[in-house]
């Protein structure tokens, strides 16, 4: 579910992973992507710029979500190896 969110609303995926400091640059990329897609001064250029910023935001979000999942699996494995708390 987080990967799906990372593709379509990348800042939200980072908030779901509680990566607050990763959220800020990703939100900036997301806003730049929408501005690039919304401006119609030079349609092709703004479309390419908007798509570029969107792709950067998606790649960033997918990498952060992947690292979050990896860290979570690692913590679960360590908890299983250590056993129950006494």
C-alpha positions in Angstrom: 0.0 0.0 0.0 2.9 2.4 0.8 4.4 1.8 -2.6 1.1 2.6 -4.3 0.9 5.8 -2.3 4.6 6.6 -3.1 3.8 6.5 -6.8 0.7 8.7 -6.8 1.1 10.9 -3.6 4.7 10.6 -2.7 4.7 13.0 0.3 1.9 11.1 1.9 3.9 7.9 1.7 6.7 9.5 3.6 4.3 10.7 6.3 2.9 7.2 6.6 6.5 6.0 7.2 7.0 8.8 9.8 10.0 10.2 7.9 9.4 13.9 8.7 12.7 15.2 7.4 12.4 13.3 4.2 8.9 14.6 3.7 10.0 18.3 3.3 12.2 17.9 0.2 9.7 15.4 -1.3 6.9 17.9 -0.8 9.0 20.5 -2.6 9.5 18.1 -5.5 5.8 17.3 -5.6 4.8 21.0 -5.6 7.3 21.7 -8.4 5.9 18.8 -10.4 2.4 20.1 -10.1 3.5 23.7 -11.0 5.4 22.4 -14.0 2.3 20.5 -15.1 -0.1 23.3 -14.4 1.7 26.1 -16.2 0.9 26.5 -19.8 3.4 29.0 -21.0 5.4 26.5 -23.0 3.3 23.3 -22.8 5.9 20.8 -23.9 8.7 22.2 -21.8 6.6 22.5 -18.6 5.2 19.0 -19.2 8.8 17.6 -19.3 9.9 19.6 -16.3 6.8 18.6 -14.3 7.3 14.9 -15.3 11.0 15.1 -14.3 10.2 16.5 -10.8 7.4 14.0 -10.4 9.7 11.1 -11.3 12.4 12.4 -8.9 9.8 12.6 -6.1 8.5 9.1 -6.8 12.0 7.6 -6.9 12.9 9.3 -3.6 9.7 8.1 -2.0 10.1 4.5 -3.2 13.6 4.4 -1.9 12.6 5.8 1.5 9.6 3.3 1.8 11.9 0.5 0.8 14.4 1.5 3.5 11.5 1.8 6.0 10.3 -1.8 5.2 13.9 -3.1 5.5 14.4 -1.5 8.9 11.1 -2.8 10.1 11.9 -6.4 9.0 15.3 -6.0 10.7 13.8 -4.9 14.0 11.3 -7.8 13.9 14.2 -10.2 13.3 16.2 -8.8 16.1 13.2 -9.1 18.4 12.6 -12.7 17.4 16.3 -13.6 18.0 16.4 -11.9 21.4 13.3 -13.7 22.6 10.5 -12.4 24.8 11.3 -9.7 27.3 11.5 -10.7 30.9 
